Amino acid sequence: MTEHEHVVYILKCKDSSLYTGYTNDMEHRLKMHTEGKGAKYTRGRGPFQVVYIEKFPTKEKAMQKEYEIKQLTRKGKFQLIRDRLKEVMQFENTEEL
């Protein structure tokens, strides 16, 4: 990942809850969540699993997507995660050809 990329991500917490966030430094943000210094919501809910990442060219676009995701139901978020996984798998399969 390049420096100052705008990323929207979803974490699955140990209690199976989902947390959606924005960052421009994913590695640092995950470290903060793990150390309990990230979002208040994630404190005490680790370990985390990153289940969704989407990159954007601007902060505005990323923040817009974060808002859209936060409006989804839990079921809607899992559908988004499944759809992204299908995209990744299709891309991976075409790479091998």
C-alpha positions as a Markdown table, in Angstrom:
| # | Residue | x | y | z |
|---|---|---|---|---|
| 1 | Met | 0.0 | 0.0 | 0.0 |
| 2 | Thr | 1.3 | 3.4 | -0.9 |
| 3 | Glu | 1.5 | 6.2 | 1.6 |
| 4 | His | -1.6 | 8.4 | 2.0 |
| 5 | Glu | -3.9 | 6.0 | 0.3 |
| 6 | His | -7.5 | 6.5 | 1.3 |
| 7 | Val | -8.9 | 3.2 | 2.6 |
| 8 | Val | -12.3 | 2.1 | 3.9 |
| 9 | Tyr | -12.2 | -1.1 | 5.9 |
| 10 | Ile | -14.4 | -3.4 | 7.9 |
| 11 | Leu | -13.0 | -5.3 | 10.9 |
| 12 | Lys | -14.7 | -8.4 | 12.4 |
| 13 | Cys | -14.2 | -8.3 | 16.1 |
| 14 | Lys | -13.8 | -11.3 | 18.4 |
| 15 | Asp | -17.4 | -11.0 | 19.4 |
| 16 | Ser | -18.4 | -11.2 | 15.7 |
| 17 | Ser | -19.4 | -7.6 | 15.6 |
| 18 | Leu | -18.3 | -5.5 | 12.6 |
| 19 | Tyr | -16.5 | -2.1 | 12.7 |
| 20 | Thr | -16.3 | 0.1 | 9.7 |
| 21 | Gly | -13.6 | 2.8 | 9.5 |
| 22 | Tyr | -11.5 | 5.1 | 7.3 |
| 23 | Thr | -7.7 | 5.6 | 7.3 |
| 24 | Asn | -4.9 | 6.8 | 5.1 |
| 25 | Asp | -2.4 | 4.5 | 6.9 |
| 26 | Met | -3.9 | 1.0 | 7.3 |
| 27 | Glu | -0.9 | -0.5 | 9.1 |
| 28 | His | -0.8 | 2.2 | 11.7 |
| 29 | Arg | -4.6 | 2.1 | 12.1 |
| 30 | Leu | -4.6 | -1.6 | 12.8 |
| 31 | Lys | -1.8 | -1.2 | 15.3 |
| 32 | Met | -3.9 | 1.5 | 17.1 |
| 33 | His | -6.9 | -0.8 | 17.2 |
| 34 | Thr | -4.8 | -3.7 | 18.5 |
| 35 | Glu | -3.3 | -1.6 | 21.2 |
| 36 | Gly | -6.7 | -0.4 | 22.3 |
| 37 | Lys | -6.0 | 3.2 | 21.1 |
| 38 | Gly | -8.2 | 3.1 | 18.0 |
| 39 | Ala | -11.9 | 3.7 | 18.0 |
| 40 | Lys | -13.7 | 3.5 | 21.3 |
| 41 | Tyr | -15.9 | 0.8 | 19.8 |
| 42 | Thr | -13.1 | -1.6 | 19.2 |
| 43 | Arg | -11.5 | -1.4 | 22.6 |
| 44 | Gly | -11.5 | -4.8 | 24.3 |
| 45 | Arg | -13.0 | -6.4 | 21.2 |
| 46 | Gly | -9.7 | -7.7 | 19.7 |
| 47 | Pro | -8.3 | -9.7 | 18.1 |
| 48 | Phe | -9.6 | -8.4 | 14.8 |
| 49 | Gln | -9.9 | -9.8 | 11.3 |
| 50 | Val | -9.8 | -7.4 | 8.3 |
| 51 | Val | -12.7 | -8.7 | 6.2 |
| 52 | Tyr | -13.0 | -5.8 | 3.7 |
| 53 | Ile | -10.7 | -3.2 | 2.2 |
| 54 | Glu | -11.5 | -0.7 | -0.6 |
| 55 | Lys | -9.1 | 2.0 | -1.8 |
| 56 | Phe | -10.1 | 5.4 | -3.1 |
| 57 | Pro | -8.4 | 8.2 | -5.0 |
| 58 | Thr | -9.6 | 10.9 | -2.6 |
| 59 | Lys | -10.5 | 11.3 | 1.1 |
| 60 | Glu | -14.0 | 12.6 | 0.1 |
| 61 | Lys | -14.8 | 9.4 | -1.9 |
| 62 | Ala | -13.6 | 7.2 | 0.9 |
| 63 | Met | -15.6 | 9.0 | 3.5 |
| 64 | Gln | -18.7 | 8.8 | 1.3 |
| 65 | Lys | -18.3 | 5.0 | 1.0 |
| 66 | Glu | -17.7 | 4.7 | 4.8 |
| 67 | Tyr | -21.0 | 6.5 | 5.4 |
| 68 | Glu | -22.8 | 4.3 | 2.9 |
| 69 | Ile | -21.4 | 1.1 | 4.6 |
| 70 | Lys | -22.4 | 2.4 | 8.0 |
| 71 | Gln | -26.0 | 2.8 | 6.8 |
| 72 | Leu | -26.2 | -0.9 | 5.8 |
| 73 | Thr | -27.6 | -3.5 | 8.1 |
| 74 | Arg | -25.4 | -6.3 | 9.4 |
| 75 | Lys | -26.7 | -8.5 | 6.7 |
| 76 | Gly | -26.0 | -5.9 | 4.0 |
| 77 | Lys | -22.4 | -5.5 | 5.3 |
| 78 | Phe | -21.9 | -9.3 | 5.0 |
| 79 | Gln | -23.3 | -9.2 | 1.4 |
| 80 | Leu | -20.9 | -6.4 | 0.6 |
| 81 | Ile | -18.0 | -8.5 | 2.0 |
| 82 | Arg | -19.1 | -11.6 | 0.0 |
| 83 | Asp | -19.4 | -9.5 | -3.2 |
| 84 | Arg | -15.9 | -8.2 | -2.8 |
| 85 | Leu | -14.6 | -11.7 | -2.1 |
| 86 | Lys | -16.2 | -12.9 | -5.4 |
| 87 | Glu | -14.5 | -10.0 | -7.2 |
| 88 | Val | -11.1 | -10.9 | -5.8 |
| 89 | Met | -11.5 | -14.6 | -6.6 |
| 90 | Gln | -12.5 | -13.8 | -10.2 |
| 91 | Phe | -9.5 | -11.5 | -10.6 |
| 92 | Glu | -7.2 | -14.2 | -9.0 |
| 93 | Asn | -8.6 | -16.8 | -11.4 |
| 94 | Thr | -8.0 | -14.7 | -14.5 |
| 95 | Glu | -4.4 | -13.9 | -13.4 |
| 96 | Glu | -3.5 | -17.6 | -13.6 |
| 97 | Leu | -4.6 | -18.0 | -17.2 |
